[in-house]
Structure formats: C-alpha cells, structure tokens
C-alpha cells in the first residue's frame, strides 16, 4: 500500500510533511483484505507467476530479472554515512536477522513514503520509519493518489542509503508485477462494472 502523507526531506534527515494524499478506493481495500486472508490459509501465487514469466520469456533471465545471486548487506549508521567503511569493520553493532527458510518473496503491508527524488540518506529513511511507520520510499507513484484513489504495489530493491545499487531492481519490479497480477485476479469484471469509470474519478 502507499503513504498517507507527503512532504520533503531537508538537511540532517529532517522530513517536513506538506499535505495529505487521498485514501485508496473501497473496492481495492476490500480486495486487499481478501487476498491477505487467503495468504493466511494458502501460499501466495507470486513465485509461480514469476517462474511462469521467466519460462515464457527466457531473455528475462539473461537481463537480470531473476533472484540476484549476491546477498544484501545491512550497514550500521556509521557505515551509512561513510561508504568507504565496509560492514563489520567499523566497530559498531550491525542489524541481524533470522535466516529465512526459503527465498520466496514476502508481502509487507503498510505505509510507503512517496516523493519526487531518490532517497540515499539513512537518516531520512530512519526518520520516515520512526515518524510514519514507512516501510519504504518510492518515486514513480508520487502524488498519484491525488488524481485517483489507488493502491501502490512496490518491490523493495535497496535500503535507501548511501550504499544504494541496482542489483535487485529488476527482480523487485517483477515481484511487484506478479503480486499485482494475483491481486487483480480477485476483482471480478462484474464488480468493476458497478464502479465509476476512471474518466469520472480523474475528472477528465
């Protein structure tokens, strides 16, 4: 899902809220609740859709849409501010996590901070997390909800800090697309015909 707030990042990691975005459409929220309930009883189809897409388009494997072989690293705050300090060498405590049983994508639900510039500052990222419970930061959907009520589905590909790279970007995009496909499968054509046309909602 996407954020409820908008604003701008200033020096030192300060984030100033500039306004409010619209809420998602009721149909989308109901569909999301239905899909989450399904996940509590049966596994997601996201991995199946990913494998299907790669099987039908083998070139995707050659162009970086598969799960990256390299591991993603967590860095402490000191390393965030000094990209020359490798993780584990700065003497600070590092964030740790439990080993996952599988590499299958996991869906997270909550606030996505949306802005008009790339965030490469760990301080900004941490403050968005603490102040707004933001799970991630994105750019492409910035202000989109002001035009029509929607839900933003994002694949997280980096930690929004100075160590940003594009290794996970294509795979993350494919994961988001696969989740969107499963999500849309829960909306019947009959149900959509009861809703207002997009042109009316967007005022066009």
Phi and psi in degrees as a GROMACS rama.xvg file:
@    title "Ramachandran Plot"
@    xaxis  label "Phi"
@    yaxis  label "Psi"
@TYPE xy
-114.299  176.186  UNK-2
-77.647  162.056  UNK-3
-102.156  -11.778  UNK-4
-122.169  158.361  UNK-5
-138.521  157.118  UNK-6
179.234  -156.377  UNK-7
-142.694  150.022  UNK-8
-90.3384  137.192  UNK-9
-117.582  175.475  UNK-10
-56.9923  145.439  UNK-11
81.342  10.4271  UNK-12
85.9069  3.82094  UNK-13
-73.9907  137.59  UNK-14
-121.344  123.566  UNK-15
-106.553  120.744  UNK-16
-73.6494  132.798  UNK-17
-110.834  -9.58938  UNK-18
168.995  -170.213  UNK-19
-123.083  143.796  UNK-20
-96.8931  159.262  UNK-21
-67.9272  164.162  UNK-22
-89.3114  155.297  UNK-23
-62.4321  156.569  UNK-24
-64.8471  145.944  UNK-25
-57.0975  -40.4195  UNK-26
-58.9803  -40.7611  UNK-27
-68.9167  -39.5134  UNK-28
-66.0618  -39.6622  UNK-29
-65.2353  -40.6377  UNK-30
-64.8675  -41.1441  UNK-31
-61.7117  -43.5499  UNK-32
-62.7906  -39.6248  UNK-33
-64.2174  -43.3061  UNK-34
-66.9363  -40.9294  UNK-35
-64.4159  -37.0163  UNK-36
-64.5264  -38.2214  UNK-37
-63.7322  -41.3382  UNK-38
-61.9351  -25.8853  UNK-39
-72.0681  -17.3193  UNK-40
-115.816  -31.068  UNK-41
-136.883  151.697  UNK-42
-68.1008  156.681  UNK-43
-67.8577  154.131  UNK-44
-94.806  3.74859  UNK-45
-57.1924  -47.9509  UNK-46
-62.1618  -37.9728  UNK-47
-63.1352  -42.7675  UNK-48
-66.3053  -36.5967  UNK-49
-63.9689  -48.0961  UNK-50
-62.3735  -38.6419  UNK-51
-64.6553  -42.7005  UNK-52
-63.1494  -42.1878  UNK-53
-70.1033  -36.6812  UNK-54
-64.7387  -40.304  UNK-55
-76.7434  -23.1614  UNK-56
-131.685  75.6028  UNK-57
-54.4323  -26.701  UNK-58
-63.088  -21.9111  UNK-59
-62.8608  -32.2968  UNK-60
-68.4415  -35.5361  UNK-61
-75.952  -24.8876  UNK-62
-102.635  15.3539  UNK-63
94.1368  19.894  UNK-64
-91.8444  -2.16024  UNK-65
-89.7252  170.5  UNK-66
-59.8121  122.522  UNK-67
-60.5831  143.527  UNK-68
-76.1748  -25.5715  UNK-69
-78.4783  148.235  UNK-70
-83.025  154.19  UNK-71
-94.8781  136.129  UNK-72
-107.067  142.534  UNK-73
-94.4899  139.037  UNK-74
-120.36  148.401  UNK-75
-74.7366  172.012  UNK-76
-59.7081  -37.5698  UNK-77
-64.6576  -40.7717  UNK-78
-69.2729  -31.602  UNK-79
-58.2241  -36.5919  UNK-80
-90.3539  -12.7452  UNK-81
-133.037  94.5697  UNK-82
-65.7873  -14.6884  UNK-83
-80.8904  -11.414  UNK-84
-90.3748  108.405  UNK-85
-68.5529  149.656  UNK-86
-59.1172  134.891  UNK-87
94.7951  -11.6999  UNK-88
-105.858  -2.73425  UNK-89
-96.387  -5.62561  UNK-90
84.3998  0.495264  UNK-91
-95.1407  161.954  UNK-92
-72.3589  143.143  UNK-93
-114.053  148.707  UNK-94
-67.7154  133.302  UNK-95
-120.335  160.094  UNK-96
-145.801  158.358  UNK-97
-72.1314  147.214  UNK-98
-67.7766  129.235  UNK-99
-77.6707  150.458  UNK-100
-74.6333  -32.058  UNK-101
-136.935  169.855  UNK-102
-100.321  14.7053  UNK-103
-68.5487  144.389  UNK-104
-60.749  147.47  UNK-105
-121.015  132.798  UNK-106
-88.2883  134.713  UNK-107
-118.135  144.455  UNK-108
-123.061  133.922  UNK-109
158.384  -149.857  UNK-110
-85.5606  133.746  UNK-111
-114.263  119.898  UNK-112
-74.5943  132.928  UNK-113
-122.465  129.034  UNK-114
-145.655  -177.962  UNK-115
-107.164  16.2514  UNK-116
-149.331  152.844  UNK-117
-68.5295  135.39  UNK-118
-96.0152  120.128  UNK-119
-128.081  32.5125  UNK-120
-126.443  115.246  UNK-121
-62.1379  -31.8424  UNK-122
-65.5775  -42.1158  UNK-123
-64.3669  -45.7817  UNK-124
-59.0712  -44.5554  UNK-125
-65.6517  -37.8569  UNK-126
-70.6525  -36.1645  UNK-127
-63.5129  -38.0688  UNK-128
-65.4799  -47.2844  UNK-129
-72.2137  -39.8249  UNK-130
-81.6611  -36.5724  UNK-131
-123.828  3.88477  UNK-132
59.0116  32.8284  UNK-133
-70.4427  132.436  UNK-134
-82.8242  -32.0417  UNK-135
-161.216  175.922  UNK-136
-126.079  134.658  UNK-137
-139.088  167.944  UNK-138
-118.751  -40.5957  UNK-139
-60.0469  -30.3944  UNK-140
-99.2893  13.7492  UNK-141
-56.6511  121.11  UNK-142
76.6101  0.950558  UNK-143
-59.6184  -38.2468  UNK-144
-70.2955  -13.6144  UNK-145
-73.774  -20.2213  UNK-146
-90.4335  -40.0157  UNK-147
-158.709  148.151  UNK-148
-71.7648  116.945  UNK-149
-139.85  175.866  UNK-150
-118.753  132.441  UNK-151
-97.3391  126.88  UNK-152
-111.68  120.636  UNK-153
-124.105  145.394  UNK-154
-99.5479  122.107  UNK-155
-80.3342  127.141  UNK-156
-122.783  -8.93415  UNK-157
-159.315  179.996  UNK-158
-100.958  15.4402  UNK-159
52.4871  45.456  UNK-160
-133.882  -171.245  UNK-161
-70.1703  -9.70471  UNK-162
-93.6816  14.5975  UNK-163
-54.6127  136.496  UNK-164
-144.201  172.968  UNK-165
-105.293  14.7286  UNK-166
-61.068  -35.8214  UNK-167
-100.11  1.3106  UNK-168
-63.4598  -49.4255  UNK-169
-67.5046  -40.9002  UNK-170
-63.4164  -41.2298  UNK-171
-62.6633  -38.9752  UNK-172
-64.2684  -39.9405  UNK-173
-66.5176  -39.7981  UNK-174
-61.3629  -45.234  UNK-175
-62.378  -40.6717  UNK-176
-65.2156  -39.4507  UNK-177
-65.7806  -40.2489  UNK-178
-65.667  -40.5572  UNK-179
-61.6124  -38.0877  UNK-180
-62.9699  -44.794  UNK-181
-65.9209  -40.113  UNK-182
-59.6472  -48.3819  UNK-183
-66.0161  -24.0869  UNK-184
-66.4791  -14.1504  UNK-185
-94.767  1.35752  UNK-186
-110.049  113.664  UNK-187
-80.4979  151.277  UNK-188
-58.024  -35.5825  UNK-189
-62.5062  -38.3716  UNK-190
-68.5078  -38.8214  UNK-191
-69.1371  -29.7995  UNK-192
-67.6466  -16.5014  UNK-193
-84.8935  -9.73371  UNK-194
-94.7539  161.855  UNK-195
-68.5648  142.492  UNK-196
-61.3651  153.391  UNK-197
-56.997  -38.9515  UNK-198
-60.0133  -35.4751  UNK-199
-72.7527  -39.9261  UNK-200
-66.8316  -42.0431  UNK-201
-81.6372  -6.66764  UNK-202
71.0843  32.2836  UNK-203
